[in-house]
């Protein structure tokens, strides 16, 4: 179902810094056959009806390489 998010940080080779660039406030995992199906399912999401500033980002999950 997902969860709200707090206290974001950004991790780089140089270390960890506060991440104030993004406004990600939560996440959900949605299973769909492809991007078009995911967008179709999200098109009526109640978050989008709150106001014109509300957005949803959609990202594909990439498989992680096997560890040695």
N, C-alpha and C positions, 0 to 999 in steps of 0.2 A: 504494500500500500504506500510506502514512502514515509517521509518524515520531514518536519521543519528543520532548518539548519541554522546554526549560530556560530559566531567566532571563527570566521574563515581565516586561514593563513595560506601563504604561498610558499612552496618548497622549491628551492633551486639548488644548484651545486654549491652556491655561496652560503646557503643556510636558509632559515625560515624568516619571512617577513609578514606583516599584517597584509591581508588582501582586501584593499578597499576599492578595487577596480570593478568588481562584479556585484550584482544585486541578486544573486541566487539566494532564494529564501527557503527552498525545499526541493525535494526530489521524489519521483515515483518511478517505478520500473514497469514498463508496459511491454508485453510480448505481442509482436505483430509479424506478419509475413514479410513485409517490406515497409519502406518509408511512406509510401502512399497510404497503406492501410493504417499505419500509426497516425498520420495526419488526419485521416478520416475519423478515427476514433476520438481524437483530441479536439476536433473542430467544434464540438458542443460542450467542452469542458466548462464547468461553472466559473473557474478562475478568470476566463476570458470575458465573462459577462460583468465582472466587478467594475471595470472602467477601461477606457481606451489605452491606458498606460500598462495594463497587465499583459504579460507575454508568457509564452511557454517555449523553452528551447528543447529541441529533440536531438538526441545524440544516439548513434549506434554504439553498442557495446562490442569492443574488439576482443577476440580471444587472446589470452595471455600466452606468451611462449612458455614451453615446458622448462622447468628449472633443471639444472644439471646436478 
